[in-house]
C-alpha cells in the first residue's frame, strides 16, 4: 500500500489534516468528527483505507476506516479554520 496526500470524492478533495465526518456503522445512530491522519491506496491507486483520529466524546482513538464512511466537511466555520472538537 502507498500513502497519498489527498484523494477526490466527487467534486471535492479530502486531504491529510482535514476534519471529516465519520458516518455511523449500520445499526448505530451517531457518527462523529475526526481528523484525517493517513490515506492509503492499493497498487492501482484506489483508496482502500483512511486513518483518522477522533471519536465520540470521551472515546478519542486512532481508527482505520473505509472511504465510504467518510464525509467531507467545510474546512472553515464562520471564517475561522475548523478545529476538531474535544
URGIJO-V465078 format. One record per residue. N is the residue number from 1. RES is the residue in one small letter. SS is DSSP state (H for helix, E for strand, L for the rest). D_CENTER is the distance of its C-alpha to the mean C-alpha in Angstrom with 2 decimals. Layout:
[[N:RES:SS:D_CENTER] [N:RES:SS:D_CENTER]]
This chain:
[[1:x:L:18.07] [2:x:E:17.20] [3:x:E:14.38] [4:x:E:13.31] [5:x:L:12.65] [6:x:E:10.94] [7:x:E:11.02] [8:x:E:12.36] [9:x:E:11.56] [10:x:L:14.96] [11:x:L:16.15] [12:x:E:12.99] [13:x:E:11.05] [14:x:E:7.51] [15:x:E:8.61] [16:x:L:8.50] [17:x:L:8.85] [18:x:L:7.16] [19:x:E:6.51] [20:x:E:4.36] [21:x:E:6.31] [22:x:E:6.35] [23:x:L:9.67] [24:x:L:12.51] [25:x:L:14.31] [26:x:L:17.53] [27:x:L:20.17] [28:x:L:18.07] [29:x:L:18.05] [30:x:L:15.27] [31:x:L:11.51] [32:x:E:9.91] [33:x:E:7.91] [34:x:E:6.07] [35:x:E:5.94] [36:x:E:4.71] [37:x:E:8.10] [38:x:E:8.92] [39:x:E:8.88] [40:x:E:11.91] [41:x:E:14.37] [42:x:L:17.76] [43:x:L:21.12] [44:x:L:21.05] [45:x:L:17.86] [46:x:L:15.84] [47:x:E:12.22] [48:x:E:12.57] [49:x:E:9.91] [50:x:E:6.52] [51:x:E:7.18] [52:x:E:5.64] [53:x:E:8.43] [54:x:E:9.39] [55:x:L:10.94] [56:x:L:13.89] [57:x:L:16.60] [58:x:L:18.39] [59:x:L:16.22] [60:x:L:13.69] [61:x:E:12.93] [62:x:E:11.07] [63:x:E:9.67] [64:x:E:9.41] [65:x:E:8.20] [66:x:L:9.40] [67:x:H:7.92] [68:x:H:9.98] [69:x:H:8.13] [70:x:E:5.05] [71:x:E:6.81] [72:x:E:7.27] [73:x:L:9.19] [74:x:L:12.26] [75:x:L:12.18] [76:x:E:15.68] [77:x:E:17.32] [78:x:L:21.13] [79:x:L:21.29] [80:x:E:19.57] [81:x:E:16.33] [82:x:L:13.63] [83:x:L:13.26] [84:x:L:11.47] [85:x:L:14.00] [86:x:L:15.81]]
